[in-house]
Amino acid sequence: MSHDASLAEGNLFYLWTALQHLLDLGAYGTWTRSRCRHLRDNESEFWSPEQMNTLHTFWVQGLRGRSEVRSRGLGLFSQVPMKRAVLSASLLPLSYHHETGSFGPLALGFGFLSDLVKVAAPVDDAGNFTSEDANSKVTEMLEEKELLLLRKPYSHKYPYDWRSKQPVITRATPQWFASIDGLRSKVLKAMDEVQFIPENFSNRMRPMVVGRSDWCISRQRSWGVPIPAFYRKADGEPLLNPDVISHVRSIVEEKGSNAWFELPLADLLPEEYRDAADEYEKGTDTMDVWFDSGSSWAYVEEELGSPVDLYLEGQDQHRGWFQSSLITSVAVNDRAPYKSVMTHGFCVDENGRKMSKSIGNVIDPRTIIDGKGADVLRYWVASTDFSSDVSISQNILKATEETVRRLRNRARFILGNIHDFDVTTESIVYEDLPVIDRCMIRRAEAVFDQMKEAYDSYSFSIATKLLNRFASVDLSSLYLDLAKDRLYTAGKSSHSRRSCQTVLRWILVNMTRAIAPVLCHLSEDIWQFLPPGEEESSVFLSGWCKPFPGKPAEVESIVEDVERVLQLRDPANLALERARGNKLIGLPLDASVKIVVKSDSDLHKALDRMAQVEHQSEDGLDSLLSVSRAEYEAVETLPELPEDSPSSEDKDLGVIVTVDRADGLKCERCWVYSTEVGCCKAHPTLCLRCADVVQELGVPSPLETSAA
């Protein structure tokens, strides 16, 4: 037996178990098989006595008296097979043989139906009229009363199945019903213990349960799970009880669900009924698929436990799977089958139209996967607000692909710059890191913690937004921009470069863990290219992000200082852009920046403290602003903006930033302007820092090379 077949047989076993439980529920629900629902006396309150009297007059008296009929404008009847006779809008059309819409109001109005209107079925199983066709009799009656003005066949709208595009015949047939009244209060109580995601969707499902009528659990289909019922040939009396279900269930458990269709009727009946097997016939009704799928929790109960963590489906399932699962589980176990219910919207195109094959706007997920990769599709799903309908189009997917590509490129950049880094022997401890590195660690840990909270609450779009902002703003625009000087120009094994590599590797490892739930393939690719370390063999075995070793729980005051200083980058960049517009500079490293700050501000105090830290080549003001030279001056009152130099003012920070061209010569290796360029005779075009690095690398002097 295949896995799918085994699953189907097991699900059928548990389905009938749930059915048997419900049959045992005497006080909770009753099961009836009738041509229609017999309403209880207290349900007539839906219609007031005045409404019932009006309905009675309209329906009965209106057809009895000629003057009554004429006053209501009876104008046209037609005699077409399977077409409803049409009266004027002021008369109630009756075709209760074919649908409940016409006889339903009568049932509600009079509080009963079988005693007043016998619901016949003049259409047989093949869709043909039987001898009970009333069209000719109605026509004869009208002719006798001289009320028939015209008889003419005509065409009108007819119901079609939306999937097969074939006409559908709706007819009154016997059905099986399950009463919900005895369970309603327990179901509502169980709902109070369920977490709905989004939360407001609990308000959608509750009214459906409160107003739900009896559950029609039978269907007339040629496929599906059969209802194990037998019927006495003489009078159609059904035979369906716990003993019958238990016996048939044991046969299906042993031989599979086809046993119901293949075995003789006598073998399917319990022992006490076999002598009368010739008096019975097997039922052909199948189970409502919502009862079928709504019992699926029983199949996985032993393996996954009960209740399970989450049920996930579309918005339409509050009336379907969510509700049927809840009702069957409460009936059997007195509890909901799930702890949480998460509801998502549906896909629409970029114009808001639903996906439709006839329109031609369907985007096949396989096409996306084959063309752009599964990660792009997964990232698009995670980045959308699933609580409502979501748009998808080639343009949207193209933008998503670009976002994933940028994440991949940043990971490639980091991997390329830590390829020679041994985390076990060359890592720098937290206490010895420059302040800018500690600041980046703090920002990264905060983002990873927020992403964890978002994942835990199924807020995937929030998690992806946090990741995008961190990768583009904190990582790319800030830290990687500052790190390039250290990575490219500092000594290979210098403290400046190793400290940066330490932080970059830690960020990449944890960022890979953070994106793994969404970008599973990219994250595993990154993981396999990490330089050797102590990590597990796969990112999916490594757990969630880990804190940086040795980092204190409290935020250090010096880290808060560098955060304040970094706020200067915005007004500084504005002034640099104005200087570039004035042709004063080309690149930021061409500039010298002067900052005037209020002496009583927190920023001034932070600048003073940052000027005293150990690693000035990384934490100095010129490095943090990415310029060749930077200085600050404290004043009590800010002056007017200078007119002769490009500048900017930030009133919130209380600073004025002025840009001038940097003094000295440009180092052809690090591009920083310095008065030290030319001080090293062996390398006259380099600053002293770069000259020391190239000498350490054993690079010969250009003077020696030219002499040779």
Order of alpha helices (4+ residues) and beta strands (2+ residues): alpha-beta-alpha-alpha-alpha-alpha-beta-alpha-beta-alpha-beta-beta-beta-beta-alpha-alpha-alpha-beta-beta-alpha-alpha-beta-alpha-beta-beta-alpha-alpha-beta-alpha-alpha-alpha-alpha-alpha-alpha-alpha-alpha-beta-alpha-alpha-alpha-beta-beta-beta-beta-beta-alpha-alpha
